[in-house]
Amino acid sequence: MNIHEKYISRCIELGKLGIGNTYPNPAVGSCIVYNNKIIGEGFTSSFGNNHAEINAINSVKSKSQLKESTLYVTLEPCSHQGKTPPCTKQIINNKIPRVVVGLVDPYYKVSGSGIKQLKEAGIKVTLGVLEDKCKLHHKRFLTFINKKRPYIILKWAESNDGFIAPKTKNEVKPVWISNKYSRQIVHKWRSEEQCLIVGRKTITEDNPKLTTRDWYGKDPIVVIISKDNKINDNFNVYNSKAEKIIISKEIIDFKKPIAYQIAKILYKKNIISAIVEGGEKTLRTFLNENIWDEVRKFKSSVKFKNGTKAPVVKTKPIVKSTINGDELLIFYNNK
């Protein structure tokens, strides 16, 4: 790992601190290096507030050092006036002589213009450092811009014998398949995504809360697929302050591809990422239409013998790990 890669790696670490809090902006990370020492760091603030580069500049105690420093950033600095002034202007005004960028911003209002402005101001710009890792970090933003839909994660837990629910149950509440540590991770995941998608039966048969109560961060927007919109507000999901979006026959045509239509609606609402948590029919809909980017599947030691069969992913898992007895498998869709 060379010196540029070392500091872009740090920027990626910083950027991760903003995931879930920056939407619809990307979670960018930035650091400033003077004499081989980091003197400033930052990541993107909530929407409408400072971007990563500005937070990094503001964190530098001795501003005179900026004239001899290098600014590192995961994504090309913005060059347009939005909710905040362009980051390129601050970089130029502070006379930072060198900028190292992990990834060119594909957004049409930037898309190379930030780099052009910096170069025209006499700043040396280095591009493409750890580009693939920066692409992975910015997967939500890149999917939203390039595919014109949210980054979509499918999540479920299944029994050791391949069921996501038993054949029968006695109460209107979730049947826990994974352990409490796996469930806490799910709450962390919810805090990282902008919305959560479930079908009507999940609400009426399991009565889930769909919150981040075992983690920190705000609850995601809850998207409920209910053709006839027959869900009253007595269910637990309505106890949270999170926005609710109902996908009914007034919103989409249920005779046409459902996942595709939902993805387009969410795109128009500026929603960059979604985690689909069930039920089985909803998960299969996204799988069958190939409207997904990632699957996160827990496999537990519990056995049901019969029940609702879990969906099948036709690719091999890229990541395997164990969480107190639960196996976590992560798949990526490369199609």
C-alpha positions as a Python dict, from the first residue, in 0.01 Angstrom:
ca = {
    (1, 'M'): (0, 0, 0),
    (2, 'N'): (150, 333, -109),
    (3, 'I'): (107, 664, 71),
    (4, 'H'): (-194, 777, -134),
    (5, 'E'): (-372, 445, -75),
    (6, 'K'): (-304, 472, 298),
    (7, 'Y'): (-486, 803, 325),
    (8, 'I'): (-772, 716, 88),
    (9, 'S'): (-827, 406, 306),
    (10, 'R'): (-863, 642, 601),
    (11, 'C'): (-1111, 850, 401),
    (12, 'I'): (-1323, 540, 338),
    (13, 'E'): (-1322, 467, 713),
    (14, 'L'): (-1435, 824, 778),
    (15, 'G'): (-1704, 805, 511),
    (16, 'K'): (-1858, 500, 680),
    (17, 'L'): (-1931, 716, 984),
    (18, 'G'): (-2184, 911, 779),
    (19, 'I'): (-2377, 619, 628),
    (20, 'G'): (-2745, 654, 711),
    (21, 'N'): (-2724, 1023, 802),
    (22, 'T'): (-2635, 1195, 474),
    (23, 'Y'): (-2916, 1095, 238),
    (24, 'P'): (-2970, 1181, -39),
    (25, 'N'): (-2604, 1288, -45),
    (26, 'P'): (-2327, 1026, -61),
    (27, 'A'): (-2135, 947, 259),
    (28, 'V'): (-1798, 1096, 161),
    (29, 'G'): (-1484, 1084, 375),
    (30, 'S'): (-1192, 1327, 360),
    (31, 'C'): (-861, 1391, 536),
    (32, 'I'): (-585, 1651, 505),
    (33, 'V'): (-219, 1557, 531),
    (34, 'Y'): (73, 1788, 617),
    (35, 'N'): (429, 1652, 639),
    (36, 'N'): (300, 1291, 642),
    (37, 'K'): (66, 1364, 931),
    (38, 'I'): (-313, 1392, 927),
    (39, 'I'): (-405, 1741, 1049),
    (40, 'G'): (-774, 1739, 956),
    (41, 'E'): (-1054, 1488, 904),
    (42, 'G'): (-1420, 1501, 811),
    (43, 'F'): (-1717, 1314, 672),
    (44, 'T'): (-2041, 1433, 516),
    (45, 'S'): (-2287, 1592, 758),
    (46, 'S'): (-2665, 1555, 735),
    (47, 'F'): (-2833, 1686, 419),
    (48, 'G'): (-2805, 2062, 383),
    (49, 'N'): (-2495, 2085, 603),
    (50, 'N'): (-2121, 2068, 535),
    (51, 'H'): (-1969, 1816, 300),
    (52, 'A'): (-1670, 1604, 403),
    (53, 'E'): (-1403, 1831, 255),
    (54, 'I'): (-1538, 2137, 438),
    (55, 'N'): (-1553, 1951, 768),
    (56, 'A'): (-1194, 1836, 714),
    (57, 'I'): (-1076, 2191, 636),
    (58, 'N'): (-1264, 2334, 936),
    (59, 'S'): (-1102, 2077, 1168),
    (60, 'V'): (-749, 2197, 1087),
    (61, 'K'): (-620, 2406, 1377),
    (62, 'S'): (-343, 2589, 1194),
    (63, 'K'): (-494, 2705, 865),
    (64, 'S'): (-154, 2827, 742),
    (65, 'Q'): (-54, 2461, 700),
    (66, 'L'): (-320, 2412, 433),
    (67, 'K'): (-98, 2587, 176),
    (68, 'E'): (149, 2298, 202),
    (69, 'S'): (-98, 2012, 249),
    (70, 'T'): (-270, 1741, 45),
    (71, 'L'): (-645, 1690, 65),
    (72, 'Y'): (-768, 1332, 19),
    (73, 'V'): (-1131, 1250, -59),
    (74, 'T'): (-1328, 940, -163),
    (75, 'L'): (-1540, 1123, -423),
    (76, 'E'): (-1472, 1418, -652),
    (77, 'P'): (-1539, 1752, -475),
    (78, 'C'): (-1864, 1916, -584),
    (79, 'S'): (-1843, 2220, -809),
    (80, 'H'): (-2201, 2347, -804),
    (81, 'Q'): (-2419, 2546, -568),
    (82, 'G'): (-2672, 2324, -398),
    (83, 'K'): (-2785, 2336, -36),
    (84, 'T'): (-2422, 2432, 36),
    (85, 'P'): (-2156, 2624, -162),
    (86, 'P'): (-1923, 2423, -392),
    (87, 'C'): (-1641, 2242, -211),
    (88, 'T'): (-1399, 2329, -491),
    (89, 'K'): (-1431, 2697, -399),
    (90, 'Q'): (-1320, 2633, -40),
    (91, 'I'): (-1030, 2415, -152),
    (92, 'I'): (-913, 2685, -395),
    (93, 'N'): (-965, 2971, -148),
    (94, 'N'): (-756, 2789, 114),
    (95, 'K'): (-478, 2743, -144),
    (96, 'I'): (-449, 2367, -91),
    (97, 'P'): (-194, 2268, -358),
    (98, 'R'): (-272, 1896, -400),
    (99, 'V'): (-594, 1692, -407),
    (100, 'V'): (-615, 1311, -431),
    (101, 'V'): (-952, 1170, -540),
    (102, 'G'): (-1068, 810, -516),
    (103, 'L'): (-1357, 830, -759),
    (104, 'V'): (-1492, 1071, -1020),
    (105, 'D'): (-1848, 1179, -934),
    (106, 'P'): (-2095, 1048, -1200),
    (107, 'Y'): (-2364, 1302, -1101),
    (108, 'Y'): (-2423, 1524, -1405),
    (109, 'K'): (-2379, 1850, -1211),
    (110, 'V'): (-2026, 1743, -1112),
    (111, 'S'): (-1893, 1465, -1340),
    (112, 'G'): (-1540, 1598, -1389),
    (113, 'S'): (-1619, 1968, -1353),
    (114, 'G'): (-1488, 1971, -995),
    (115, 'I'): (-1157, 1825, -1110),
    (116, 'K'): (-1145, 2073, -1400),
    (117, 'Q'): (-1195, 2369, -1163),
    (118, 'L'): (-920, 2250, -931),
    (119, 'K'): (-674, 2198, -1219),
    (120, 'E'): (-756, 2538, -1367),
    (121, 'A'): (-669, 2691, -1029),
    (122, 'G'): (-324, 2529, -1048),
    (123, 'I'): (-398, 2245, -806),
    (124, 'K'): (-233, 1910, -874),
    (125, 'V'): (-507, 1644, -890),
    (126, 'T'): (-444, 1269, -863),
    (127, 'L'): (-734, 1042, -964),
    (128, 'G'): (-842, 680, -923),
    (129, 'V'): (-665, 589, -599),
    (130, 'L'): (-832, 275, -457),
    (131, 'E'): (-1108, 336, -709),
    (132, 'D'): (-1270, -8, -670),
    (133, 'K'): (-1285, 25, -291),
    (134, 'C'): (-1433, 373, -327),
    (135, 'K'): (-1693, 233, -569),
    (136, 'L'): (-1787, -33, -313),
    (137, 'H'): (-1812, 229, -39),
    (138, 'H'): (-2030, 454, -257),
    (139, 'K'): (-2241, 164, -393),
    (140, 'R'): (-2570, 324, -286),
    (141, 'F'): (-2500, 658, -451),
    (142, 'L'): (-2357, 502, -769),
    (143, 'T'): (-2657, 270, -809),
    (144, 'F'): (-2896, 561, -764),
    (145, 'I'): (-2716, 773, -1025),
    (146, 'N'): (-2632, 501, -1280),
    (147, 'K'): (-2935, 269, -1253),
    (148, 'K'): (-3186, 536, -1154),
    (149, 'R'): (-3316, 334, -860),
    (150, 'P'): (-3218, 276, -497),
    (151, 'Y'): (-2949, 30, -394),
    (152, 'I'): (-3162, -267, -283),
    (153, 'I'): (-3069, -516, -11),
    (154, 'L'): (-3279, -828, 48),
    (155, 'K'): (-3263, -959, 405),
    (156, 'W'): (-3406, -1268, 568),
    (157, 'A'): (-3336, -1533, 830),
    (158, 'E'): (-3403, -1898, 758),
    (159, 'S'): (-3407, -2216, 961),
    (160, 'N'): (-3143, -2484, 924),
    (161, 'D'): (-3386, -2679, 705),
    (162, 'G'): (-3461, -2384, 476),
    (163, 'F'): (-3782, -2220, 604),
    (164, 'I'): (-3841, -1852, 681),
    (165, 'A'): (-4156, -1916, 885),
    (166, 'P'): (-4320, -2217, 1055),
    (167, 'K'): (-4639, -2369, 913),
    (168, 'T'): (-4847, -2244, 1205),
    (169, 'K'): (-4807, -2007, 1501),
    (170, 'N'): (-5027, -1909, 1793),
    (171, 'E'): (-4967, -1534, 1819),
    (172, 'V'): (-4953, -1230, 1590),
    (173, 'K'): (-4586, -1158, 1646),
    (174, 'P'): (-4253, -1249, 1482),
    (175, 'V'): (-4112, -1598, 1521),
    (176, 'W'): (-3745, -1540, 1595),
    (177, 'I'): (-3514, -1757, 1387),
    (178, 'S'): (-3184, -1574, 1437),
    (179, 'N'): (-3026, -1495, 1774),
    (180, 'K'): (-3032, -1162, 1958),
    (181, 'Y'): (-2690, -1060, 1829),
    (182, 'S'): (-2795, -1114, 1467),
    (183, 'R'): (-3113, -915, 1533),
    (184, 'Q'): (-2905, -627, 1670),
    (185, 'I'): (-2702, -626, 1349),
    (186, 'V'): (-3029, -602, 1154),
    (187, 'H'): (-3119, -292, 1355),
    (188, 'K'): (-2779, -147, 1264),
    (189, 'W'): (-2851, -220, 898),
    (190, 'R'): (-3187, -45, 925),
    (191, 'S'): (-3012, 265, 1056),
    (192, 'E'): (-2789, 266, 747),
    (193, 'E'): (-3060, 248, 479),
    (194, 'Q'): (-3305, 519, 381),
    (195, 'C'): (-3611, 295, 363),
    (196, 'L'): (-3737, -49, 455),
    (197, 'I'): (-3980, -250, 238),
    (198, 'V'): (-4230, -513, 359),
    (199, 'G'): (-4544, -676, 231),
    (200, 'R'): (-4889, -648, 389),
    (201, 'K'): (-4884, -1000, 535),
    (202, 'T'): (-4566, -925, 729),
    (203, 'I'): (-4749, -639, 902),
    (204, 'T'): (-5076, -822, 968),
    (205, 'E'): (-4932, -1162, 1064),
    (206, 'D'): (-4611, -1064, 1248),
    (207, 'N'): (-4696, -711, 1369),
    (208, 'P'): (-4327, -604, 1367),
    (209, 'K'): (-4201, -269, 1495),
    (210, 'L'): (-3943, -223, 1215),
    (211, 'T'): (-3732, 20, 1418),
    (212, 'T'): (-3367, 64, 1516),
    (213, 'R'): (-3447, 20, 1888),
    (214, 'D'): (-3146, -208, 1955),
    (215, 'W'): (-2904, 29, 1784),
    (216, 'Y'): (-2877, 406, 1743),
    (217, 'G'): (-2980, 621, 1450),
    (218, 'K'): (-3316, 714, 1309),
    (219, 'D'): (-3578, 464, 1194),
    (220, 'P'): (-3596, 419, 816),
    (221, 'I'): (-3895, 517, 604),
    (222, 'V'): (-4131, 216, 598),
    (223, 'V'): (-4269, 115, 257),
    (224, 'I'): (-4565, -125, 280),
    (225, 'I'): (-4690, -314, -25),
    (226, 'S'): (-5065, -345, 21),
    (227, 'K'): (-5271, -382, -296),
    (228, 'D'): (-5601, -286, -135),
    (229, 'N'): (-5450, -63, 135),
    (230, 'K'): (-5629, -257, 410),
    (231, 'I'): (-5393, -190, 700),
    (232, 'N'): (-5521, 4, 998),
    (233, 'D'): (-5303, 213, 1228),
    (234, 'N'): (-5332, -25, 1524),
    (235, 'F'): (-5023, -219, 1418),
    (236, 'N'): (-4684, -161, 1585),
    (237, 'V'): (-4530, -12, 1273),
    (238, 'Y'): (-4748, 297, 1321),
    (239, 'N'): (-4605, 362, 1668),
    (240, 'S'): (-4281, 498, 1523),
    (241, 'K'): (-4247, 850, 1383),
    (242, 'A'): (-4088, 722, 1062),
    (243, 'E'): (-4259, 817, 738),
    (244, 'K'): (-4488, 550, 588),
    (245, 'I'): (-4536, 496, 215),
    (246, 'I'): (-4818, 264, 107),
    (247, 'I'): (-4782, 97, -233),
    (248, 'S'): (-5140, 18, -335),
    (249, 'K'): (-5328, -43, -660),
    (250, 'E'): (-5379, 334, -677),
    (251, 'I'): (-5001, 377, -698),
    (252, 'I'): (-4884, 89, -920),
    (253, 'D'): (-5031, -168, -1160),
    (254, 'F'): (-5009, -507, -985),
    (255, 'K'): (-5041, -685, -1321),
    (256, 'K'): (-4704, -541, -1426),
    (257, 'P'): (-4357, -599, -1270),
    (258, 'I'): (-4403, -484, -910),
    (259, 'A'): (-4042, -449, -791),
    (260, 'Y'): (-3951, -244, -1098),
    (261, 'Q'): (-4240, -2, -1038),
    (262, 'I'): (-4156, 34, -668),
    (263, 'A'): (-3791, 103, -747),
    (264, 'K'): (-3892, 380, -989),
    (265, 'I'): (-4129, 537, -735),
    (266, 'L'): (-3857, 541, -470),
    (267, 'Y'): (-3612, 693, -719),
    (268, 'K'): (-3856, 977, -787),
    (269, 'K'): (-3882, 1031, -411),
    (270, 'N'): (-3501, 1069, -396),
    (271, 'I'): (-3460, 750, -189),
    (272, 'I'): (-3110, 613, -243),
    (273, 'S'): (-3123, 280, -59),
    (274, 'A'): (-3374, 20, 59),
    (275, 'I'): (-3367, -297, 267),
    (276, 'V'): (-3640, -550, 187),
    (277, 'E'): (-3732, -757, 493),
    (278, 'G'): (-4017, -973, 369),
    (279, 'G'): (-4224, -1160, 351),
    (280, 'E'): (-4147, -1448, 124),
    (281, 'K'): (-4362, -1322, -166),
    (282, 'T'): (-4206, -976, -153),
    (283, 'L'): (-3852, -1115, -143),
    (284, 'R'): (-3921, -1347, -437),
    (285, 'T'): (-4070, -1059, -634),
    (286, 'F'): (-3745, -861, -614),
    (287, 'L'): (-3534, -1172, -682),
    (288, 'N'): (-3741, -1286, -980),
    (289, 'E'): (-3740, -941, -1139),
    (290, 'N'): (-3366, -912, -1070),
    (291, 'I'): (-3421, -579, -892),
    (292, 'W'): (-3166, -630, -617),
    (293, 'D'): (-2800, -562, -546),
    (294, 'E'): (-2723, -754, -229),
    (295, 'V'): (-2870, -1041, -26),
    (296, 'R'): (-2796, -1079, 345),
    (297, 'K'): (-2914, -1416, 472),
    (298, 'F'): (-2894, -1556, 823),
    (299, 'K'): (-2904, -1934, 861),
    (300, 'S'): (-2972, -2057, 1214),
    (301, 'S'): (-2962, -2393, 1392),
    (302, 'V'): (-3342, -2386, 1441),
    (303, 'K'): (-3542, -2650, 1251),
    (304, 'F'): (-3910, -2610, 1152),
    (305, 'K'): (-3955, -2933, 949),
    (306, 'N'): (-4222, -2758, 742),
    (307, 'G'): (-4350, -2407, 676),
    (308, 'T'): (-4280, -2127, 428),
    (309, 'K'): (-3982, -2209, 212),
    (310, 'A'): (-3702, -1952, 201),
    (311, 'P'): (-3611, -1791, -133),
    (312, 'V'): (-3314, -1936, -320),
    (313, 'V'): (-3025, -1718, -440),
    (314, 'K'): (-2869, -1853, -759),
    (315, 'T'): (-2523, -1711, -697),
    (316, 'K'): (-2253, -1806, -451),
    (317, 'P'): (-2204, -1602, -131),
    (318, 'I'): (-1914, -1358, -136),
    (319, 'V'): (-1895, -1324, 242),
    (320, 'K'): (-1948, -1587, 510),
    (321, 'S'): (-1929, -1523, 883),
    (322, 'T'): (-2064, -1667, 1208),
    (323, 'I'): (-2250, -1470, 1474),
    (324, 'N'): (-2286, -1670, 1794),
    (325, 'G'): (-2401, -1978, 1604),
    (326, 'D'): (-2589, -1803, 1322),
    (327, 'E'): (-2428, -1815, 979),
    (328, 'L'): (-2441, -1488, 783),
    (329, 'L'): (-2414, -1521, 405),
    (330, 'I'): (-2384, -1215, 180),
    (331, 'F'): (-2445, -1233, -195),
    (332, 'Y'): (-2390, -964, -459),
    (333, 'N'): (-2579, -932, -786),
    (334, 'N'): (-2332, -875, -1069),
    (335, 'K'): (-2590, -890, -1347),
}
